[in-house]
Amino acid sequence: MQAPTVLIVEDEPAQREVLAYNLEAEGYRVAQADNGEEALLLVSEDAPDLIVLDWMLPNVSGIEVCRRLKSRPETRAVPIIMLSARSEEVDLVRGLETGADDYMVKPYSVVELMARVRTQLRRSRPSAVGEALEYEDITLDPETHRVHRSGMLLKLGPTEFRLLTTLMEKPGRVWSREQLLDRVWGRDIYVDTRTVDVHVGRLRKALCAYGGDDPVRTVRGAGYALG
């Protein structure tokens, strides 16, 4: 599976580089933006798994970036950790009410920030931190790479396992074929979108090997979803 992507939105190069270094050391993929407009563009092109967002940004402020992202259904669930030199309680409240999932006052502890990143990812992408996933009668353990349905161990290939992991992390979400290619195969590997259909077919067969309804839903013209 692709490692979680964290977008850093910070206009101070030194702080941005420190954050990038520590996040990459934790095993995350890192994207960077130095202003609000660039951040909104990057998120619209490829939503990250988490955003570390500075409040004071040129052009479009961090609080406005947060407001816009949390108002859009496609990015509402992306966790945002707001960074700010504003330490007054009214600023903290404003940041959280705008939609930020967490708030840290500058200067902050990088160690504490990394812990908060892990906490937010545990909620938004639990398999990335080794937590088991459950959906109805299906359970998936990312550490042992085992999938059970109604207590029966299923035989899944590595690609089908990664595909199911992605679908189980966000039940109900419709993933386009392009999004599944990025998440399951990776951005640097060229695979035809029809390959996704082939592996979804294999996943369905494996999930229904011992009976039960097919939990994978095809959304015509859009992609696939679990449930």
C-alpha positions in Angstrom: 0.0 0.0 0.0 1.0 3.6 -0.7 2.2 5.3 2.5 -0.1 8.1 3.7 0.5 11.4 2.0 0.8 14.5 4.2 0.5 18.0 2.7 2.5 20.7 4.4 1.1 24.2 3.8 3.7 26.6 5.3 5.2 29.8 3.8 8.3 29.7 5.9 10.9 27.5 4.0 12.9 26.6 7.1 9.8 25.3 9.0 8.5 23.6 6.0 11.8 21.7 5.5 11.9 20.6 9.1 8.4 19.3 8.9 9.1 17.5 5.6 12.2 15.9 7.0 10.5 14.6 10.1 7.4 13.3 8.3 9.5 11.5 5.7 11.5 10.0 8.6 8.2 8.6 9.9 7.6 6.9 6.5 5.0 9.3 5.1 5.0 10.7 1.6 5.1 14.5 1.7 3.7 17.2 -0.6 4.4 20.9 0.0 2.8 24.3 -0.7 3.9 27.7 0.4 0.6 29.5 0.0 -3.2 28.9 0.2 -3.9 29.0 -3.5 -1.3 26.4 -4.3 -2.6 24.2 -1.4 -6.2 24.3 -2.8 -4.9 23.4 -6.2 -2.9 20.5 -5.0 -5.8 19.1 -2.9 -8.2 19.4 -5.9 -5.8 17.4 -8.0 -5.0 14.7 -5.5 -6.4 14.9 -2.0 -3.8 13.9 0.7 -4.5 11.8 3.7 -3.8 14.7 6.1 -2.9 18.4 5.9 -0.6 20.4 8.2 -1.8 23.9 7.6 -0.3 27.2 8.8 -2.9 29.9 9.7 -0.9 32.9 8.4 -0.4 32.4 4.6 -0.1 34.9 1.7 -3.1 35.4 -0.6 -5.5 32.9 0.9 -5.2 32.4 4.6 -5.0 29.0 6.3 -8.3 29.6 8.0 -9.9 30.2 4.6 -8.3 27.2 3.1 -9.6 25.1 6.0 -13.1 26.6 5.5 -13.2 25.8 1.8 -11.9 22.3 2.2 -14.3 21.4 5.0 -17.3 22.8 2.9 -16.6 20.4 0.1 -17.9 16.8 0.3 -14.9 15.4 -1.4 -12.4 16.9 1.0 -14.5 17.3 4.2 -13.0 14.1 5.7 -9.4 15.0 5.2 -7.9 15.8 8.7 -6.4 19.2 9.1 -3.9 20.1 11.9 -3.8 23.9 12.1 -0.5 25.6 13.1 -0.6 29.2 14.4 1.3 31.8 16.4 -2.1 32.8 17.7 -2.4 31.5 21.3 -5.5 33.2 22.5 -8.5 31.0 23.3 -10.7 32.8 20.9 -8.3 31.9 18.0 -8.2 28.3 19.0 -12.0 28.2 19.1 -12.2 29.9 15.7 -9.8 27.4 14.2 -11.7 24.4 15.5 -15.1 25.9 14.6 -13.9 26.5 11.0 -13.3 22.7 10.8 -9.7 22.1 11.9 -9.3 18.7 13.5 -6.5 19.8 15.7 -4.7 23.0 16.6 -1.1 23.6 17.7 0.5 26.9 18.8 3.9 28.0 17.5 6.5 27.4 18.6 5.5 23.7 18.9 7.2 20.4 19.6 7.9 18.5 16.5 7.7 15.2 18.5 4.2 16.2 19.7 3.2 17.2 16.2 4.2 13.8 14.9 2.2 12.1 17.6 -0.8 14.2 16.6 -0.3 13.3 13.0 -0.4 9.6 13.9 -3.6 10.1 16.0 -5.4 11.8 13.1 -4.3 9.1 10.6 -5.4 6.4 13.0 -8.9 7.8 12.5 -8.8 8.6 8.8 -6.6 5.7 7.5 -6.3 3.1 10.3 -4.6 0.4 8.2 -1.6 2.7 7.7 -0.9 2.4 11.5 -1.6 -1.3 11.6 -5.2 -1.3 13.0 -7.6 -4.0 11.9 -10.5 -3.0 9.7 -14.1 -4.3 9.9 -17.1 -4.0 7.6 -20.2 -6.1 8.3 -18.9 -9.7 8.4 -15.5 -8.9 6.9 -12.4 -8.4 9.0 -9.0 -7.4 7.6 -5.7 -7.4 9.6 -3.0 -5.3 7.9 -0.3 -6.7 10.1 -0.9 -10.4 9.3 -2.4 -9.8 5.9 -5.3 -12.0 6.6 -9.0 -11.4 5.7 -11.9 -13.3 7.2 -15.5 -13.3 6.3 -18.0 -14.8 8.7 -15.0 -16.5 10.4 -13.7 -18.1 7.2 -10.2 -17.3 6.0 -10.2 -15.9 2.5 -7.5 -16.3 -0.1 -6.6 -12.9 -1.6 -3.7 -12.0 -3.8 -1.5 -9.0 -2.7 -3.2 -6.6 -5.2 -6.7 -7.7 -4.1 -5.7 -7.3 -0.4 -4.5 -3.7 -1.1 -7.7 -3.0 -3.0 -9.9 -4.3 -0.2 -7.9 -2.3 2.3 -8.6 0.9 0.4 -12.3 0.2 0.1 -12.7 -0.9 3.8 -11.0 2.3 5.1 -13.9 4.4 3.8 -17.0 2.3 3.3 -19.5 4.0 1.1 -17.0 6.3 -0.6 -16.9 5.9 -4.4 -13.3 5.5 -5.7 -12.7 6.3 -9.3 -10.4 3.9 -11.2 -7.7 6.5 -11.4 -7.8 7.0 -7.6 -7.6 3.3 -7.0 -4.6 3.1 -9.4 -2.8 5.8 -7.4 -3.6 4.2 -4.0 -3.1 0.5 -4.9 -0.5 0.5 -7.7 1.2 3.9 -7.1 1.6 7.0 -9.1 4.9 6.0 -10.6 3.6 2.8 -12.2 1.7 2.9 -15.4 -1.3 0.5 -15.4 -4.3 0.6 -17.7 -7.6 1.5 -15.9 -9.1 -1.7 -17.2 -6.7 -3.6 -14.9 -8.7 -2.2 -11.9 -11.8 -3.9 -13.3 -10.0 -7.2 -13.5 -8.8 -7.1 -9.9 -12.2 -5.9 -8.6 -13.6 -9.0 -10.3 -11.0 -11.2 -8.6 -11.7 -9.5 -5.2 -15.5 -10.1 -5.6 -14.9 -13.8 -6.3 -12.7 -14.1 -3.3 -15.1 -12.3 -1.0 -18.0 -14.6 -2.1 -16.0 -17.8 -2.1 -18.0 -19.2 0.9 -21.3 -17.5 0.0 -22.8 -14.1 1.0 -23.7 -11.1 -1.1 -21.2 -9.2 -3.1 -20.3 -6.1 -0.9 -18.5 -4.2 -3.7 -20.8 -1.8 -5.5 -20.2 -0.6 -9.1 -21.2 3.0 -9.6 -21.7 3.5 -13.4 -19.4 6.2 -14.8 -17.8 6.8 -11.4 -16.0 3.8 -10.0 -16.4 1.4 -7.1 -17.4 1.5 -3.4 -17.8 -0.9 -0.5 -21.5 -1.0 0.4 
